[in-house]
Amino acid sequence: MPSIDTSIYKRPEELLQNLIRFDTTNPPGNEAPCIDYINSLLTAAGFETEILAKDPNRPNLITRLQGRGEAPPLLLYGHADVVTTANQNWTYPPFEGRIADGFIWGRGALDMKCGLAMMLAALLRAKAENLQPAGDVILCIMSDEEAGAAYGTKFLIENHAGLFKDVKYAISEFGGYTMYIDGKKFYLIQVAEKQSCQVEITFHGPGGHGSVPVKDSAMSKMGQALVELNKHQLPVHISPVTRRMIKTIASHLPFPSSLYFNQLLNPPLTERKLKIIKKQTGDFFNPLLHNTVNSIYVKGGERINVVPGEVTLYLDGRILPGLTDEDFKAEIRHIIGDEGEIEIKNFEGGKANTDLALFDTLSDILKQKEPDCIPIPIVISASTDARLFAKLGIQIYGYLPVDLPKDFTFMKFVHAADERIPVAAMYSGTDAIYQVLNRFGE
């Protein structure tokens, strides 16, 4: 374990290096040593902490900075586990936490040990400077976000929901990073997210001996469905958050880019305009305007000489806020036709309404640092622990500000080889979160 130095909040890049060096690849997770280190930092600084665990190797940590009682508590939370590095070609060892070329390299540098380091550093600074915010600040470090949160957020909400009593707003992943369009610098603040689900489509057809041609087999029907899903997008949906995001972007861009972005909001034109703006933004906007589905694996058939009478296609589905699993099923059915039994599993629903009351404060903090930057609210295409806290009525803001170079695409390196973050971004991001502690409730 690294030495315990509570002044490490002044060196957030070193704190991130220490966190990266704990291999918390999930599965199995093994977050305990990492969370023990965080616990040691907090207790040495004078915080009272609580460790709650479904499994001792998968603990969760909670602590609280006392406020003045003039505002509801603010929740800061994040996860200590990371995804695998298997079969990835890294420039530097992924759990070394090396600093090179102005970046900190390693698994979790973006998702989301950078966020843990920023929040920890901000909280330790607040303690050292005797900051007493308007309301209590609750810090919660969880296990198991990357594999469904059964040992982390789900466990806490199902068994210790009282910890989050009266919380209205929370800060966590998956936003705050920069994106450049036509030279304009936008900070993307997450206020909503798509909901994930598992789609199973089971096809039936005649079976038989592998030596005899079988027409309209279950496998061929599945193949036809895959072709159709590959050829066609699901329908365009424009949520209120996405409309505000695109309108804000368009208002800051010169012609013709402003026109193209505004035309994204006209469904008959959306697909053509997505192709135009893709040159600058990649596929960032596509999943924010559609439900999406990706084929993952197939089960069916056991012997090479037996044509299976049943095969099942498994797909990763992502549903926009405000839409249901039945809406999603109908959209898939429209594309694949009548063949196949569609079943949607593990859909947890989500909030249709978004509370933007804290957005202006978060935006102002960024604009005070960089007057020319443009903060915008976004829906993210992934799914995080925010979906679970939403069940408690908590509005999550993805706000871990990461100032990136113009040629650096955030999502390109999340879960990928050579994940890294600029050293300078750790300082600006930590200070932004400290300012949130100082200003929320104003």
Buried (B, 14 or more C-beta within 10 A) or exposed (E): EBEEBBEBBBBBBBBBBBBBBBBBBBEEBBBBBBBBBBBBBBBEBEBEBEBBBBBEBBBBBBBBBEBEEEBBBBBBBBBBBBBEBEEBEBEBEBBBBBBEEEBBBBBBBBBBBBBBBBBBBBBBBBBBEEBBBBBBBBBBBBBBBBBBBBBBBBBBBEEEEEBBEEBBBBBBBBBBBBBBBEEBBBBBBBBBBBBBBBBBBBBBBEBBEEEEEBEEBBBBBBBBBBEBBEEEBBBBBBBBBBEBBBBBBBEBBEEEBBEBBBBBBEEEBBBEBBEBBEEBBEEBBBBBBBBBBEBEEBEBBEEEEEBBBBBBBBBBBBBBBBBBBEBBBEBBBEBBEEBBEBEBEEBBBBBEEBBBEBBEBBBEBBBEBBEEBBBBBBBBBBBBBBBBBBEBEBBBBBBBBBBBEEEBBBBEBBBBEBBBBBBEBBBBBBBBBBBBBBBBBE
